[in-house]
Amino acid sequence: MKNQVVHPYINVKEGVCGGTPVVKGTRIPVWAIIGYYKILNYAIEEIVKQLPELTPAQVYDAFSFYYDHQEEIDKELELKK
């Protein structure tokens, strides 16, 4: 049985950004954060500088969510390029 991982900073809700996973309290999608890393080669600290409304903990949780849902997020990222 696989353990259910809790992502306290990520919200996935129909009607919020079309159901796209976002950082809670923002409209910043997880795919955008991952895009800073994968496409622009930004480190966590650089992502926080570009998105100052986020904390490092929120960005790390977005990465954790990404690794739990990599195929789904990669598809979204590819569509947004």
Buried (B, 14 or more C-beta within 10 A) or exposed (E): EEEEEEBEBBBBEEEEBEEBBBBBEBEBBBBBBBBBBBEEEBEBEEBBEEBEEBEEEBBEBBBBBBEEBEEBBBEBBEEEE
